[in-house]
Amino acid sequence: MFRLKVSGPAAFEKISNVLDQTKKGYLTQEELTKYLTEEGEPFTQEEMEEMLSAAVDPDKNVILYKDFAAMMTVEDT
């Protein structure tokens, strides 16, 4: 799985404010798919399936933002 290289929690906090404007603490599968397939360099269907299989909380069926951010980032060391 790929990971984003960010400069620490503050950088992902800024991303959170853009993606989760209602401050609900999670993204739906549909929201994440829309952001990652329609904005910037689009993800392929295969990439989305791989990401969603790892990111979706099996109990709540949503992507919990803090878990997703931890899974997707690697901090500089």
All heavy atoms as a GROMACS GRO file, in nm:
protein
  613
    1MET      N    1   0.085  -0.118   0.000
    1MET     CA    2   0.000   0.000   0.000
    1MET      C    3   0.090   0.124   0.000
    1MET      O    4   0.192   0.127   0.065
    1MET     CB    5  -0.092   0.001   0.122
    1MET     CG    6  -0.165   0.132   0.133
    1MET     SD    7  -0.323   0.140   0.217
    1MET     CE    8  -0.418   0.017   0.138
    2PHE      N    9   0.046   0.226  -0.071
    2PHE     CA   10   0.119   0.351  -0.076
    2PHE      C   11   0.087   0.434   0.047
    2PHE      O   12  -0.014   0.416   0.111
    2PHE     CB   13   0.082   0.428  -0.204
    2PHE     CG   14  -0.065   0.447  -0.220
    2PHE    CD1   15  -0.129   0.557  -0.166
    2PHE    CD2   16  -0.139   0.352  -0.285
    2PHE    CE1   17  -0.265   0.572  -0.178
    2PHE    CE2   18  -0.276   0.367  -0.297
    2PHE     CZ   19  -0.338   0.477  -0.244
    3ARG      N   20   0.177   0.527   0.078
    3ARG     CA   21   0.154   0.617   0.190
    3ARG      C   22   0.195   0.757   0.148
    3ARG      O   23   0.282   0.776   0.067
    3ARG     CB   24   0.236   0.575   0.312
    3ARG     CG   25   0.189   0.444   0.369
    3ARG     CD   26   0.272   0.408   0.491
    3ARG     NE   27   0.234   0.278   0.537
    3ARG     CZ   28   0.160   0.254   0.644
    3ARG    NH1   29   0.113   0.353   0.715
    3ARG    NH2   30   0.132   0.132   0.680
    4LEU      N   31   0.130   0.854   0.208
    4LEU     CA   32   0.163   0.994   0.181
    4LEU      C   33   0.272   1.038   0.277
    4LEU      O   34   0.269   1.003   0.393
    4LEU     CB   35   0.039   1.082   0.203
    4LEU     CG   36  -0.083   1.049   0.120
    4LEU    CD1   37  -0.201   1.133   0.168
    4LEU    CD2   38  -0.057   1.072  -0.026
    5LYS      N   39   0.364   1.116   0.227
    5LYS     CA   40   0.468   1.170   0.312
    5LYS      C   41   0.427   1.311   0.351
    5LYS      O   42   0.414   1.398   0.265
    5LYS     CB   43   0.602   1.170   0.240
    5LYS     CG   44   0.718   1.202   0.328
    5LYS     CD   45   0.847   1.180   0.251
    5LYS     CE   46   0.964   1.194   0.345
    5LYS     NZ   47   1.090   1.168   0.275
    6VAL      N   48   0.400   1.333   0.479
    6VAL     CA   49   0.361   1.465   0.527
    6VAL      C   50   0.456   1.510   0.635
    6VAL      O   51   0.530   1.430   0.691
    6VAL     CB   52   0.215   1.467   0.580
    6VAL    CG1   53   0.117   1.432   0.471
    6VAL    CG2   54   0.199   1.375   0.698
    7SER      N   55   0.452   1.637   0.665
    7SER     CA   56   0.547   1.693   0.761
    7SER      C   57   0.498   1.684   0.905
    7SER      O   58   0.548   1.754   0.991
    7SER     CB   59   0.578   1.838   0.724
    7SER     OG   60   0.459   1.913   0.722
    8GLY      N   61   0.401   1.600   0.931
    8GLY     CA   62   0.355   1.580   1.068
    8GLY      C   63   0.205   1.594   1.080
    8GLY      O   64   0.135   1.617   0.982
    9PRO      N   65   0.154   1.580   1.201
    9PRO     CA   66   0.010   1.585   1.223
    9PRO      C   67  -0.056   1.714   1.177
    9PRO      O   68  -0.171   1.712   1.135
    9PRO     CB   69  -0.003   1.567   1.375
    9PRO     CG   70   0.124   1.504   1.418
    9PRO     CD   71   0.229   1.552   1.321
   10ALA      N   72   0.014   1.824   1.185
   10ALA     CA   73  -0.046   1.953   1.146
   10ALA      C   74  -0.083   1.954   0.997
   10ALA      O   75  -0.187   2.008   0.960
   10ALA     CB   76   0.051   2.066   1.177
   11ALA      N   77  -0.002   1.891   0.915
   11ALA     CA   78  -0.032   1.887   0.772
   11ALA      C   79  -0.158   1.807   0.746
   11ALA      O   80  -0.242   1.846   0.665
   11ALA     CB   81   0.086   1.829   0.696
   12PHE      N   82  -0.173   1.695   0.814
   12PHE     CA   83  -0.294   1.615   0.792
   12PHE      C   84  -0.416   1.683   0.853
   12PHE      O   85  -0.528   1.665   0.806
   12PHE     CB   86  -0.277   1.473   0.847
   12PHE     CG   87  -0.311   1.369   0.744
   12PHE    CD1   88  -0.212   1.307   0.670
   12PHE    CD2   89  -0.442   1.338   0.717
   12PHE    CE1   90  -0.244   1.214   0.574
   12PHE    CE2   91  -0.476   1.245   0.621
   12PHE     CZ   92  -0.376   1.182   0.549
   13GLU      N   93  -0.398   1.763   0.955
   13GLU     CA   94  -0.509   1.839   1.013
   13GLU      C   95  -0.566   1.935   0.909
   13GLU      O   96  -0.688   1.950   0.897
   13GLU     CB   97  -0.461   1.918   1.136
   13GLU     CG   98  -0.569   2.000   1.201
   13GLU     CD   99  -0.671   1.914   1.276
   13GLU    OE1  100  -0.640   1.802   1.314
   13GLU    OE2  101  -0.785   1.964   1.293
   14LYS      N  102  -0.480   1.995   0.830
   14LYS     CA  103  -0.526   2.085   0.724
   14LYS      C  104  -0.605   2.009   0.619
   14LYS      O  105  -0.708   2.055   0.571
   14LYS     CB  106  -0.407   2.156   0.659
   14LYS     CG  107  -0.343   2.259   0.749
   14LYS     CD  108  -0.225   2.324   0.682
   14LYS     CE  109  -0.157   2.420   0.777
   14LYS     NZ  110  -0.039   2.482   0.717
   15ILE      N  111  -0.558   1.890   0.584
   15ILE     CA  112  -0.629   1.807   0.488
   15ILE      C  113  -0.766   1.769   0.543
   15ILE      O  114  -0.866   1.770   0.472
   15ILE     CB  115  -0.546   1.682   0.453
   15ILE    CG1  116  -0.417   1.724   0.381
   15ILE    CG2  117  -0.627   1.586   0.366
   15ILE    CD1  118  -0.316   1.612   0.367
   16SER      N  119  -0.770   1.737   0.671
   16SER     CA  120  -0.896   1.700   0.736
   16SER      C  121  -0.998   1.811   0.725
   16SER      O  122  -1.116   1.786   0.700
   16SER     CB  123  -0.871   1.668   0.884
   16SER     OG  124  -0.992   1.658   0.954
   17ASN      N  125  -0.955   1.934   0.743
   17ASN     CA  126  -1.047   2.047   0.737
   17ASN      C  127  -1.109   2.063   0.599
   17ASN      O  128  -1.221   2.111   0.586
   17ASN     CB  129  -0.976   2.176   0.778
   17ASN     CG  130  -0.940   2.176   0.925
   17ASN    OD1  131  -1.004   2.110   1.005
   17ASN    ND2  132  -0.836   2.249   0.960
   18VAL      N  133  -1.037   2.024   0.496
   18VAL     CA  134  -1.089   2.032   0.360
   18VAL      C  135  -1.186   1.917   0.332
   18VAL      O  136  -1.295   1.936   0.281
   18VAL     CB  137  -0.974   2.030   0.257
   18VAL    CG1  138  -1.028   2.018   0.115
   18VAL    CG2  139  -0.888   2.155   0.272
   19LEU      N  140  -1.146   1.795   0.369
   19LEU     CA  141  -1.228   1.677   0.338
   19LEU      C  142  -1.349   1.662   0.428
   19LEU      O  143  -1.453   1.614   0.385
   19LEU     CB  144  -1.143   1.550   0.345
   19LEU     CG  145  -1.026   1.540   0.247
   19LEU    CD1  146  -0.953   1.409   0.267
   19LEU    CD2  147  -1.074   1.554   0.104
   20ASP      N  148  -1.335   1.697   0.553
   20ASP     CA  149  -1.442   1.675   0.652
   20ASP      C  150  -1.494   1.810   0.702
   20ASP      O  151  -1.480   1.844   0.818
   20ASP     CB  152  -1.388   1.590   0.766
   20ASP     CG  153  -1.495   1.550   0.866
   20ASP    OD1  154  -1.614   1.561   0.835
   20ASP    OD2  155  -1.458   1.507   0.977
   21GLN      N  156  -1.555   1.885   0.612
   21GLN     CA  157  -1.597   2.020   0.646
   21GLN      C  158  -1.707   2.024   0.751
   21GLN      O  159  -1.723   2.124   0.820
   21GLN     CB  160  -1.642   2.094   0.520
   21GLN     CG  161  -1.527   2.117   0.424
   21GLN     CD  162  -1.569   2.188   0.299
   21GLN    OE1  163  -1.686   2.212   0.273
   21GLN    NE2  164  -1.471   2.222   0.217
   22THR      N  165  -1.783   1.918   0.766
   22THR     CA  166  -1.890   1.915   0.866
   22THR      C  167  -1.840   1.866   1.002
   22THR      O  168  -1.917   1.858   1.096
   22THR     CB  169  -2.006   1.826   0.820
   22THR    OG1  170  -1.958   1.694   0.799
   22THR    CG2  171  -2.070   1.880   0.693
   23LYS      N  172  -1.713   1.830   1.010
   23LYS     CA  173  -1.648   1.787   1.136
   23LYS      C  174  -1.716   1.665   1.198
   23LYS      O  175  -1.728   1.654   1.318
   23LYS     CB  176  -1.645   1.902   1.237
   23LYS     CG  177  -1.584   2.029   1.185
   23LYS     CD  178  -1.436   2.013   1.169
   23LYS     CE  179  -1.373   2.146   1.132
   23LYS     NZ  180  -1.293   2.142   1.016
   24LYS      N  181  -1.757   1.571   1.114
   24LYS     CA  182  -1.822   1.452   1.167
   24LYS      C  183  -1.721   1.345   1.208
   24LYS      O  184  -1.757   1.250   1.276
   24LYS     CB  185  -1.925   1.398   1.068
   24LYS     CG  186  -1.871   1.360   0.933
   24LYS     CD  187  -1.984   1.327   0.837
   24LYS     CE  188  -1.931   1.287   0.702
   24LYS     NZ  189  -1.921   1.391   0.605
   25GLY      N  190  -1.594   1.359   1.167
   25GLY     CA  191  -1.490   1.265   1.211
   25GLY      C  192  -1.473   1.143   1.123
   25GLY      O  193  -1.392   1.056   1.152
   26TYR      N  194  -1.549   1.138   1.014
   26TYR     CA  195  -1.536   1.025   0.922
   26TYR      C  196  -1.574   1.068   0.781
   26TYR      O  197  -1.633   1.174   0.760
   26TYR     CB  198  -1.625   0.908   0.966
   26TYR     CG  199  -1.772   0.937   0.961
   26TYR    CD1  200  -1.844   0.917   0.843
   26TYR    CD2  201  -1.841   0.985   1.071
   26TYR    CE1  202  -1.981   0.944   0.837
   26TYR    CE2  203  -1.976   1.012   1.067
   26TYR     CZ  204  -2.046   0.991   0.949
   26TYR     OH  205  -2.180   1.019   0.944
   27LEU      N  206  -1.537   0.985   0.686
   27LEU     CA  207  -1.578   1.002   0.547
   27LEU      C  208  -1.654   0.878   0.506
   27LEU      O  209  -1.624   0.768   0.552
   27LEU     CB  210  -1.456   1.016   0.455
   27LEU     CG  211  -1.366   1.136   0.477
   27LEU    CD1  212  -1.240   1.123   0.393
   27LEU    CD2  213  -1.440   1.264   0.443
   28THR      N  214  -1.753   0.894   0.421
   28THR     CA  215  -1.820   0.777   0.365
   28THR      C  216  -1.734   0.723   0.252
   28THR      O  217  -1.646   0.793   0.198
   28THR     CB  218  -1.959   0.813   0.310
   28THR    OG1  219  -1.943   0.901   0.198
   28THR    CG2  220  -2.047   0.875   0.417
   29GLN      N  221  -1.760   0.600   0.214
   29GLN     CA  222  -1.687   0.542   0.101
   29GLN      C  223  -1.710   0.625  -0.025
   29GLN      O  224  -1.618   0.647  -0.103
   29GLN     CB  225  -1.733   0.398   0.077
   29GLN     CG  226  -1.694   0.304   0.189
   29GLN     CD  227  -1.738   0.163   0.161
   29GLN    OE1  228  -1.710   0.109   0.054
   29GLN    NE2  229  -1.808   0.102   0.256
   30GLU      N  230  -1.831   0.673  -0.041
   30GLU     CA  231  -1.864   0.753  -0.159
   30GLU      C  232  -1.786   0.885  -0.161
   30GLU      O  233  -1.739   0.928  -0.266
   30GLU     CB  234  -2.015   0.780  -0.164
   30GLU     CG  235  -2.100   0.657  -0.186
   30GLU     CD  236  -2.119   0.572  -0.060
   30GLU    OE1  237  -2.096   0.619   0.054
   30GLU    OE2  238  -2.156   0.454  -0.076
   31GLU      N  239  -1.775   0.951  -0.045
   31GLU     CA  240  -1.701   1.078  -0.039
   31GLU      C  241  -1.554   1.056  -0.073
   31GLU      O  242  -1.498   1.131  -0.154
   31GLU     CB  243  -1.711   1.137   0.102
   31GLU     CG  244  -1.846   1.193   0.138
   31GLU     CD  245  -1.856   1.231   0.284
   31GLU    OE1  246  -1.800   1.161   0.372
   31GLU    OE2  247  -1.923   1.332   0.310
   32LEU      N  248  -1.493   0.956  -0.011
   32LEU     CA  249  -1.351   0.931  -0.037
   32LEU      C  250  -1.328   0.893  -0.182
   32LEU      O  251  -1.235   0.943  -0.246
   32LEU     CB  252  -1.296   0.823   0.056
   32LEU     CG  253  -1.146   0.799   0.045
   32LEU    CD1  254  -1.068   0.926   0.081
   32LEU    CD2  255  -1.104   0.684   0.134
   33THR      N  256  -1.415   0.810  -0.236
   33THR     CA  257  -1.402   0.770  -0.376
   33THR      C  258  -1.413   0.892  -0.467
   33THR      O  259  -1.334   0.908  -0.561
   33THR     CB  260  -1.509   0.666  -0.413
   33THR    OG1  261  -1.489   0.550  -0.331
   33THR    CG2  262  -1.500   0.626  -0.559
   34LYS      N  263  -1.507   0.981  -0.439
   34LYS     CA  264  -1.523   1.102  -0.520
   34LYS      C  265  -1.397   1.188  -0.516
   34LYS      O  266  -1.347   1.230  -0.619
   34LYS     CB  267  -1.643   1.183  -0.472
   34LYS     CG  268  -1.664   1.309  -0.551
   34LYS     CD  269  -1.780   1.390  -0.500
   34LYS     CE  270  -1.793   1.513  -0.587
   34LYS     NZ  271  -1.834   1.628  -0.518
   35TYR      N  272  -1.344   1.213  -0.396
   35TYR     CA  273  -1.226   1.297  -0.383
   35TYR      C  274  -1.106   1.237  -0.456
   35TYR      O  275  -1.030   1.309  -0.520
   35TYR     CB  276  -1.188   1.315  -0.236
   35TYR     CG  277  -1.288   1.392  -0.154
   35TYR    CD1  278  -1.323   1.350  -0.027
   35TYR    CD2  279  -1.348   1.507  -0.202
   35TYR    CE1  280  -1.414   1.420   0.050
   35TYR    CE2  281  -1.440   1.578  -0.126
   35TYR     CZ  282  -1.473   1.533  -0.001
   35TYR     OH  283  -1.563   1.602   0.075
   36LEU      N  284  -1.091   1.106  -0.446
   36LEU     CA  285  -0.970   1.044  -0.500
   36LEU      C  286  -0.980   1.001  -0.645
   36LEU      O  287  -0.879   0.964  -0.705
   36LEU     CB  288  -0.928   0.926  -0.412
   36LEU     CG  289  -0.891   0.963  -0.268
   36LEU    CD1  290  -0.852   0.839  -0.190
   36LEU    CD2  291  -0.780   1.067  -0.263
   37THR      N  292  -1.098   1.006  -0.702
   37THR     CA  293  -1.109   0.971  -0.844
   37THR      C  294  -1.144   1.092  -0.931
   37THR      O  295  -1.129   1.084  -1.052
   37THR     CB  296  -1.216   0.862  -0.867
   37THR    OG1  297  -1.343   0.907  -0.820
   37THR    CG2  298  -1.176   0.731  -0.799
   38GLU      N  299  -1.188   1.201  -0.870
   38GLU     CA  300  -1.227   1.318  -0.949
   38GLU      C  301  -1.135   1.438  -0.931
   38GLU      O  302  -1.142   1.531  -1.009
   38GLU     CB  303  -1.371   1.358  -0.913
   38GLU     CG  304  -1.472   1.253  -0.950
   38GLU     CD  305  -1.614   1.293  -0.912
   38GLU    OE1  306  -1.636   1.409  -0.871
   38GLU    OE2  307  -1.703   1.207  -0.922
   39GLU      N  308  -1.053   1.439  -0.830
   39GLU     CA  309  -0.967   1.554  -0.802
   39GLU      C  310  -0.820   1.516  -0.823
   39GLU      O  311  -0.779   1.404  -0.796
   39GLU     CB  312  -0.986   1.602  -0.658
   39GLU     CG  313  -1.129   1.637  -0.623
   39GLU     CD  314  -1.182   1.759  -0.697
   39GLU    OE1  315  -1.102   1.848  -0.731
   39GLU    OE2  316  -1.302   1.764  -0.722
   40GLY      N  317  -0.741   1.612  -0.868
   40GLY     CA  318  -0.597   1.590  -0.883
   40GLY      C  319  -0.567   1.475  -0.979
   40GLY      O  320  -0.631   1.461  -1.082
   41GLU      N  321  -0.469   1.392  -0.942
   41GLU     CA  322  -0.436   1.275  -1.023
   41GLU      C  323  -0.525   1.160  -0.977
   41GLU      O  324  -0.506   1.106  -0.868
   41GLU     CB  325  -0.288   1.239  -1.003
   41GLU     CG  326  -0.243   1.127  -1.092
   41GLU     CD  327  -0.094   1.100  -1.078
   41GLU    OE1  328  -0.017   1.191  -1.043
   41GLU    OE2  329  -0.056   0.985  -1.101
   42PRO      N  330  -0.622   1.124  -1.058
   42PRO     CA  331  -0.723   1.027  -1.015
   42PRO      C  332  -0.665   0.889  -0.984
   42PRO      O  333  -0.574   0.842  -1.051
   42PRO     CB  334  -0.819   1.018  -1.134
   42PRO     CG  335  -0.789   1.133  -1.220
   42PRO     CD  336  -0.647   1.172  -1.193
   43PHE      N  337  -0.722   0.825  -0.883
   43PHE     CA  338  -0.689   0.688  -0.850
   43PHE      C  339  -0.763   0.596  -0.946
   43PHE      O  340  -0.872   0.628  -0.991
   43PHE     CB  341  -0.733   0.654  -0.707
   43PHE     CG  342  -0.642   0.708  -0.600
   43PHE    CD1  343  -0.599   0.839  -0.600
   43PHE    CD2  344  -0.602   0.626  -0.497
   43PHE    CE1  345  -0.518   0.888  -0.501
   43PHE    CE2  346  -0.520   0.673  -0.397
   43PHE     CZ  347  -0.478   0.804  -0.398
   44THR      N  348  -0.706   0.481  -0.974
   44THR     CA  349  -0.774   0.382  -1.055
   44THR      C  350  -0.876   0.307  -0.970
   44THR      O  351  -0.872   0.313  -0.846
   44THR     CB  352  -0.675   0.280  -1.113
   44THR    OG1  353  -0.619   0.204  -1.005
   44THR    CG2  354  -0.565   0.348  -1.194
   45GLN      N  355  -0.964   0.233  -1.034
   45GLN     CA  356  -1.062   0.150  -0.961
   45GLN      C  357  -0.991   0.049  -0.872
   45GLN      O  358  -1.030   0.028  -0.758
   45GLN     CB  359  -1.155   0.080  -1.060
   45GLN     CG  360  -1.263  -0.002  -0.994
   45GLN     CD  361  -1.361   0.083  -0.915
   45GLN    OE1  362  -1.390   0.196  -0.953
   45GLN    NE2  363  -1.412   0.030  -0.806
   46GLU      N  364  -0.884  -0.010  -0.922
   46GLU     CA  365  -0.808  -0.108  -0.844
   46GLU      C  366  -0.746  -0.043  -0.720
   46GLU      O  367  -0.750  -0.100  -0.611
   46GLU     CB  368  -0.699  -0.172  -0.930
   46GLU     CG  369  -0.620  -0.279  -0.859
   46GLU     CD  370  -0.515  -0.342  -0.948
   46GLU    OE1  371  -0.536  -0.353  -1.071
   46GLU    OE2  372  -0.409  -0.379  -0.894
   47GLU      N  373  -0.690   0.076  -0.737
   47GLU     CA  374  -0.631   0.147  -0.623
   47GLU      C  375  -0.739   0.180  -0.519
   47GLU      O  376  -0.716   0.168  -0.399
   47GLU     CB  377  -0.562   0.275  -0.670
   47GLU     CG  378  -0.436   0.250  -0.749
   47GLU     CD  379  -0.383   0.374  -0.817
   47GLU    OE1  380  -0.462   0.463  -0.856
   47GLU    OE2  381  -0.260   0.382  -0.832
   48MET      N  382  -0.856   0.223  -0.566
   48MET     CA  383  -0.965   0.256  -0.473
   48MET      C  384  -1.012   0.132  -0.397
   48MET      O  385  -1.034   0.137  -0.277
   48MET     CB  386  -1.082   0.319  -0.547
   48MET     CG  387  -1.061   0.463  -0.586
   48MET     SD  388  -1.012   0.573  -0.451
   48MET     CE  389  -1.134   0.542  -0.326
   49GLU      N  390  -1.026   0.021  -0.466
   49GLU     CA  391  -1.069  -0.102  -0.400
   49GLU      C  392  -0.970  -0.144  -0.292
   49GLU      O  393  -1.008  -0.185  -0.182
   49GLU     CB  394  -1.089  -0.214  -0.502
   49GLU     CG  395  -1.211  -0.192  -0.588
   49GLU     CD  396  -1.222  -0.291  -0.704
   49GLU    OE1  397  -1.140  -0.385  -0.712
   49GLU    OE2  398  -1.314  -0.273  -0.787
   50GLU      N  399  -0.840  -0.134  -0.324
   50GLU     CA  400  -0.736  -0.170  -0.227
   50GLU      C  401  -0.743  -0.078  -0.105
   50GLU      O  402  -0.738  -0.123   0.010
   50GLU     CB  403  -0.597  -0.161  -0.291
   50GLU     CG  404  -0.485  -0.193  -0.195
   50GLU     CD  405  -0.348  -0.176  -0.257
   50GLU    OE1  406  -0.336  -0.142  -0.377
   50GLU    OE2  407  -0.250  -0.196  -0.183
   51MET      N  408  -0.756   0.052  -0.129
   51MET     CA  409  -0.760   0.146  -0.019
   51MET      C  410  -0.884   0.126   0.066
   51MET      O  411  -0.876   0.124   0.189
   51MET     CB  412  -0.755   0.290  -0.070
   51MET     CG  413  -0.758   0.391   0.042
   51MET     SD  414  -0.752   0.560  -0.016
   51MET     CE  415  -0.596   0.560  -0.098
   52LEU      N  416  -0.999   0.113   0.003
   52LEU     CA  417  -1.123   0.097   0.079
   52LEU      C  418  -1.123  -0.031   0.160
   52LEU      O  419  -1.174  -0.033   0.273
   52LEU     CB  420  -1.244   0.103  -0.014
   52LEU     CG  421  -1.274   0.239  -0.075
   52LEU    CD1  422  -1.384   0.229  -0.178
   52LEU    CD2  423  -1.307   0.342   0.031
   53SER      N  424  -1.064  -0.137   0.107
   53SER     CA  425  -1.062  -0.262   0.182
   53SER      C  426  -0.981  -0.248   0.311
   53SER      O  427  -1.010  -0.313   0.411
   53SER     CB  428  -1.007  -0.376   0.097
   53SER     OG  429  -0.869  -0.362   0.074
   54ALA      N  430  -0.883  -0.160   0.311
   54ALA     CA  431  -0.802  -0.138   0.430
   54ALA      C  432  -0.857  -0.027   0.519
   54ALA      O  433  -0.837  -0.028   0.640
   54ALA     CB  434  -0.658  -0.104   0.390
   55ALA      N  435  -0.927   0.070   0.460
   55ALA     CA  436  -0.964   0.191   0.533
   55ALA      C  437  -1.101   0.187   0.600
   55ALA      O  438  -1.123   0.255   0.700
   55ALA     CB  439  -0.958   0.312   0.439
   56VAL      N  440  -1.193   0.110   0.547
   56VAL     CA  441  -1.331   0.112   0.598
   56VAL      C  442  -1.340   0.040   0.731
   56VAL      O  443  -1.295  -0.074   0.745
   56VAL     CB  444  -1.428   0.050   0.495
   56VAL    CG1  445  -1.568   0.038   0.553
   56VAL    CG2  446  -1.431   0.133   0.368
   57ASP      N  447  -1.396   0.107   0.830
   57ASP     CA  448  -1.420   0.046   0.960
   57ASP      C  449  -1.530  -0.059   0.943
   57ASP      O  450  -1.641  -0.025   0.901
   57ASP     CB  451  -1.464   0.152   1.060
   57ASP     CG  452  -1.488   0.095   1.198
   57ASP    OD1  453  -1.596   0.032   1.215
   57ASP    OD2  454  -1.403   0.112   1.286
   58PRO      N  455  -1.500  -0.186   0.975
   58PRO     CA  456  -1.598  -0.292   0.947
   58PRO      C  457  -1.725  -0.281   1.032
   58PRO      O  458  -1.831  -0.328   0.990
   58PRO     CB  459  -1.522  -0.421   0.979
   58PRO     CG  460  -1.411  -0.379   1.069
   58PRO     CD  461  -1.379  -0.237   1.033
   59ASP      N  462  -1.718  -0.220   1.148
   59ASP     CA  463  -1.836  -0.207   1.233
   59ASP      C  464  -1.926  -0.091   1.192
   59ASP      O  465  -2.048  -0.100   1.200
   59ASP     CB  466  -1.794  -0.190   1.380
   59ASP     CG  467  -1.720  -0.311   1.433
   59ASP    OD1  468  -1.755  -0.425   1.392
   59ASP    OD2  469  -1.628  -0.292   1.514
   60LYS      N  470  -1.865   0.019   1.151
   60LYS     CA  471  -1.941   0.140   1.120
   60LYS      C  472  -1.960   0.164   0.971
   60LYS      O  473  -2.037   0.251   0.931
   60LYS     CB  474  -1.873   0.261   1.184
   60LYS     CG  475  -1.868   0.250   1.335
   60LYS     CD  476  -1.798   0.366   1.397
   60LYS     CE  477  -1.797   0.348   1.549
   60LYS     NZ  478  -1.721   0.448   1.616
   61ASN      N  479  -1.884   0.091   0.888
   61ASN     CA  480  -1.891   0.102   0.743
   61ASN      C  481  -1.861   0.243   0.692
   61ASN      O  482  -1.921   0.290   0.595
   61ASN     CB  483  -2.026   0.052   0.691
   61ASN     CG  484  -2.018   0.010   0.546
   61ASN    OD1  485  -1.915  -0.043   0.503
   61ASN    ND2  486  -2.122   0.034   0.470
   62VAL      N  487  -1.772   0.313   0.761
   62VAL     CA  488  -1.723   0.445   0.719
   62VAL      C  489  -1.571   0.446   0.736
   62VAL      O  490  -1.514   0.356   0.797
   62VAL     CB  491  -1.786   0.560   0.801
   62VAL    CG1  492  -1.935   0.568   0.778
   62VAL    CG2  493  -1.753   0.548   0.948
   63ILE      N  494  -1.507   0.550   0.685
   63ILE     CA  495  -1.364   0.568   0.702
   63ILE      C  496  -1.344   0.667   0.815
   63ILE      O  497  -1.374   0.786   0.799
   63ILE     CB  498  -1.297   0.618   0.572
   63ILE    CG1  499  -1.314   0.515   0.459
   63ILE    CG2  500  -1.150   0.647   0.594
   63ILE    CD1  501  -1.420   0.548   0.363
   64LEU      N  502  -1.299   0.619   0.928
   64LEU     CA  503  -1.274   0.707   1.043
   64LEU      C  504  -1.149   0.788   1.013
   64LEU      O  505  -1.043   0.732   0.987
   64LEU     CB  506  -1.259   0.626   1.171
   64LEU     CG  507  -1.383   0.546   1.210
   64LEU    CD1  508  -1.353   0.456   1.328
   64LEU    CD2  509  -1.498   0.640   1.242
   65TYR      N  510  -1.163   0.918   1.015
   65TYR     CA  511  -1.057   1.006   0.968
   65TYR      C  512  -0.925   0.983   1.039
   65TYR      O  513  -0.820   0.971   0.975
   65TYR     CB  514  -1.099   1.152   0.979
   65TYR     CG  515  -0.995   1.239   0.919
   65TYR    CD1  516  -0.983   1.246   0.781
   65TYR    CD2  517  -0.902   1.304   0.997
   65TYR    CE1  518  -0.883   1.319   0.723
   65TYR    CE2  519  -0.802   1.378   0.940
   65TYR     CZ  520  -0.792   1.386   0.803
   65TYR     OH  521  -0.692   1.456   0.746
   66LYS      N  522  -0.925   0.975   1.170
   66LYS     CA  523  -0.799   0.961   1.243
   66LYS      C  524  -0.731   0.829   1.211
   66LYS      O  525  -0.610   0.824   1.196
   66LYS     CB  526  -0.820   0.977   1.394
   66LYS     CG  527  -0.854   1.119   1.430
   66LYS     CD  528  -0.861   1.141   1.578
   66LYS     CE  529  -0.895   1.287   1.603
   66LYS     NZ  530  -0.869   1.330   1.735
   67ASP      N  531  -0.807   0.722   1.197
   67ASP     CA  532  -0.749   0.593   1.160
   67ASP      C  533  -0.694   0.597   1.018
   67ASP      O  534  -0.586   0.545   0.990
   67ASP     CB  535  -0.853   0.481   1.171
   67ASP     CG  536  -0.899   0.456   1.313
   67ASP    OD1  537  -0.830   0.500   1.408
   67ASP    OD2  538  -1.005   0.393   1.329
   68PHE      N  539  -0.768   0.660   0.928
   68PHE     CA  540  -0.725   0.672   0.789
   68PHE      C  541  -0.596   0.754   0.779
   68PHE      O  542  -0.503   0.716   0.710
   68PHE     CB  543  -0.836   0.736   0.707
   68PHE     CG  544  -0.803   0.753   0.562
   68PHE    CD1  545  -0.786   0.644   0.480
   68PHE    CD2  546  -0.791   0.880   0.507
   68PHE    CE1  547  -0.757   0.659   0.346
   68PHE    CE2  548  -0.764   0.896   0.374
   68PHE     CZ  549  -0.745   0.786   0.291
   69ALA      N  550  -0.591   0.864   0.852
   69ALA     CA  551  -0.471   0.948   0.849
   69ALA      C  552  -0.350   0.872   0.902
   69ALA      O  553  -0.242   0.878   0.844
   69ALA     CB  554  -0.493   1.075   0.932
   70ALA      N  555  -0.367   0.797   1.009
   70ALA     CA  556  -0.256   0.718   1.065
   70ALA      C  557  -0.210   0.611   0.966
   70ALA      O  558  -0.090   0.587   0.951
   70ALA     CB  559  -0.298   0.655   1.197
   71MET      N  560  -0.304   0.550   0.897
   71MET     CA  561  -0.271   0.445   0.802
   71MET      C  562  -0.198   0.501   0.680
   71MET      O  563  -0.108   0.437   0.625
   71MET     CB  564  -0.399   0.376   0.757
   71MET     CG  565  -0.378   0.269   0.653
   71MET     SD  566  -0.533   0.198   0.597
   71MET     CE  567  -0.595   0.329   0.492
   72MET      N  568  -0.235   0.621   0.638
   72MET     CA  569  -0.186   0.675   0.511
   72MET      C  570  -0.061   0.762   0.520
   72MET      O  571  -0.010   0.805   0.419
   72MET     CB  572  -0.297   0.757   0.446
   72MET     CG  573  -0.415   0.674   0.401
   72MET     SD  574  -0.370   0.546   0.283
   72MET     CE  575  -0.310   0.644   0.149
   73THR      N  576  -0.012   0.791   0.639
   73THR     CA  577   0.101   0.884   0.648
   73THR      C  578   0.227   0.818   0.700
   73THR      O  579   0.224   0.722   0.776
   73THR     CB  580   0.068   1.002   0.740
   73THR    OG1  581   0.036   0.954   0.870
   73THR    CG2  582  -0.046   1.084   0.688
   74VAL      N  583   0.336   0.874   0.657
   74VAL     CA  584   0.468   0.839   0.707
   74VAL      C  585   0.536   0.971   0.738
   74VAL      O  586   0.544   1.059   0.652
   74VAL     CB  587   0.550   0.763   0.602
   74VAL    CG1  588   0.692   0.738   0.650
   74VAL    CG2  589   0.483   0.633   0.565
   75GLU      N  590   0.579   0.988   0.860
   75GLU     CA  591   0.644   1.114   0.896
   75GLU      C  592   0.794   1.106   0.866
   75GLU      O  593   0.854   0.999   0.870
   75GLU     CB  594   0.622   1.144   1.043
   75GLU     CG  595   0.477   1.176   1.073
   75GLU     CD  596   0.458   1.225   1.214
   75GLU    OE1  597   0.542   1.300   1.263
   75GLU    OE2  598   0.356   1.186   1.275
   76ASP      N  599   0.853   1.221   0.837
   76ASP     CA  600   0.998   1.229   0.818
   76ASP      C  601   1.067   1.188   0.946
   76ASP      O  602   1.024   1.222   1.056
   76ASP     CB  603   1.041   1.372   0.783
   76ASP     CG  604   1.006   1.409   0.640
   76ASP    OD1  605   1.001   1.317   0.556
   76ASP    OD2  606   0.986   1.528   0.615
   77THR      N  607   1.174   1.114   0.931
   77THR     CA  608   1.254   1.076   1.050
   77THR      C  609   1.394   1.127   1.036
   77THR      O  610   1.442   1.161   0.935
   77THR     CB  611   1.257   0.923   1.067
   77THR    OG1  612   1.302   0.862   0.945
   77THR    CG2  613   1.120   0.871   1.103
   0.00000   0.00000   0.00000
